């Protein structure tokens, strides 16, 4: 948490709320998440600054404050909240910015896995992964022609390809499972073996699933710091019935990550491992 639909929603909510707001006070509670890329200290550098821009770049959020950029990579457990200053602080707050609007922008991270970078505006070379992001899969440059060029020479598994941020920016674990389910592709299917119709299905699934996920996150109306996952169809649903065919959702390991899939809707055409189709048939 968060994944791409969550980040799109965060930007949509925070951008108008922060525009022109001045930081009256900055507080740092957990320096483990901070990467200071210029001389000075976090509180004095940010105090008095005004928010001018907010942009998403892959999994990164860039807050522009004049000649400084505050870049947040929330990773697994990072959360942002904008709330009235009088409210109870966000759990595991790593930093908080008190604004002239009477609100506080805070970042919480119970695992201290996220990374917060404060540096000169436009200087991203010291931020791992920032400059190596691939095409924004929610943007106008994500065409089918570009997609086919990216996948053409790949021999990796489909789920590995979908999650390669240097190619497609930036799909996380939950929506990788949902995209492959929508496309009817097994997570371990080799990219090189995908026929043209499945490549087209995968491309369309990237667009439709992320748009659907963003709509569901917005529709849920939950606080920004809360994870919205109730709409997901296969992710973390091992042992539950597939919403399409009723078969049992399974879990498999792909490059060190758990992948959830339906063995009937996403058949393993390469014949690896168990024949889930036969097992499902016996169960019925």
Buried (B, 14 or more C-beta within 10 A) or exposed (E): BBBBBBBBBBBBBBBEBBEEBBBBBBBBBBBEBBBBBEEEEBBEBBBEBBBBEBEBBBBBBBBBBEEBBBBBBBBEBBBBBBBEBEEEBBEBBBBBBBBEBEBBBBBBBEEBBBBBBBBEBEEBEEBEBBEEBBBBBBEEEBEEEBBEEBBEEBEBBBBBBBBBBEBBBBBBBBBBBBBBBBBBBBBBBBBEEBEEEBBBBBBBBBBBBBEBBBEBBBEBEEEBBEBBBEBBBBBBBBEEEBEEEEBBBBBBEBEEBBBBBBBBBBBBBEEEEEEBEEBBEEEE
